Amino acid sequence: MPLAEIAFRDAGQRIPDWPWVLLLGGEDSYDQALIDHRGVLENFKHHNMR
């Protein structure tokens, strides 16, 4: 898990009206959206390492 994601999730735990849950599809989709984003970051990292 990227450090940015860890910080993002921690902030969501501290802030009671964290807007990102709704913006990323609600409770059912929130975790999956973050997991999917890891794939985007990994792909970006892979292409920039060449």
Beta strands, then each sheet from edge to edge (+ up, - down):
end
